[in-house]
Amino acid sequence: MVYDNANTPHVRAGENSRGQVWNIDTDSMVATLMLNQDLGVYSPSLGAAQLLTNGNFMFQSGNVKLSPGSVEVQNSEYTPDGTPVYTYQSIGPSPSYRGWRLPDFYHATLNGSSGPL
């Protein structure tokens, strides 16, 4: 999984950031794009991608410029076929470096492995 900010020179002006899921076959050296989700906003920096325990994907756009001094952070969940489940948006003065969905407020792990807090 990757968060593609869409801020490289080959991207056309006005494109949104994307969440991508790739299947990498290291035996045959073939990469297959499984999901290429337009996130509906452009974040020139700061983003995250996470596989959730239910098989869905969460992508965070952490630096959506609204106006000088105002930034939107957007977290969105999608099913493997690209169906949106939810979008959470917050507006404030600061961007978010990375988003991470925890299973609940009491456990800081996901599937037994430590995740960012």
N, C-alpha and C positions, 0 to 999 in steps of 0.2 A: 504494500500500500504506500502511496505517496500523496503528498499535498503539493499540487502544482500551482504556484502563485500566478503563472501566466505573465511573468515579467521579463522574459527573454526577448531578444530582438526578432526572433522568427514569429512571435505571436502578434496577431493583428491588433491594432489599437481598438479598445473598447471590449475586448474579450474578458470574460470572467475567470476567476480562479477555478480549478477543478480538483476533484478528488478522484484518484485513479487506483484501481486494483489490478495487479498484474499476476499472471501465473508464469513462473519461471521454471522451465524444464532444463536443468543443468546437464542432463545426459545428452539431449539432442541440441542443446544450446538454442532453444526457441523461447521467446517471450511472447505471451498472448495477453492482450488487453481484455480484461474481464468486465471492467466497469470504468466508464469515463464520464463522471458526473459533473455537469455544470452546476456550480454552487450558487449562482445568481448574484454574486458580488465579486468585486475585485479587491484583493488584499496584496499589496506589493511586497509584503514581508510578513513573517510570522504565521505559521499554520501547523496543523497537526492532522494525523490520520490514525485511526484506531479500529481494530477488529473487536467487536463486542462479543460477549459470551453467547448471545442469542443468534450469532452469525451475521448480524447487521454491521454496518460501518458508520463510524462517527468521524466527521471532518470539521475542523475548526478554522475559520478565517479570523485571524487575530488582530488585523490592523486595517480595517476598512475605514478610509478617511471620509468623514461626513462633511466637515468644515474645519477651519483652523481651530485647534484645541478640542475637537470632538471626534471620538473614534468609536466605531461599532465593532463589537466582537460577536461573531455568529457561530454557533455550534449546530450542526445538522446531522440527523441520523437517516440512513437510507438502507433499504433492503438490498440484497445482492442483485436484484434486477433493476435497481435505481428508483424504486418507489419511495418517496419521502415519508418518513415516520413522524418527525418533528423538527422544528427549527426554533432555537432559542437565541434571542438577540439581546445584547445589553449595550448601553451607550454610556460612555464616560470619558474622562480625560486621558486614560491610559490604555494602550494596546495590551493584548495578552500573548505572552510568549508561546504557551502551549496549553491545550486543553486535554484533559484525561478524564474519562468517565469511570468512576468507582462503582463497585457493585452496591454499596450502601455507605452510610456515614461512619460505620464502625470498623470496616475492614479496608486496609490500604493495599490489598493485593487483588490480582485478577488471575484466576486459574492457578493459584498457588505461587505465582511469580510476582516479584515486586514490580510495581509500576511507579511512574513519576507522581509525586504528590504536589 
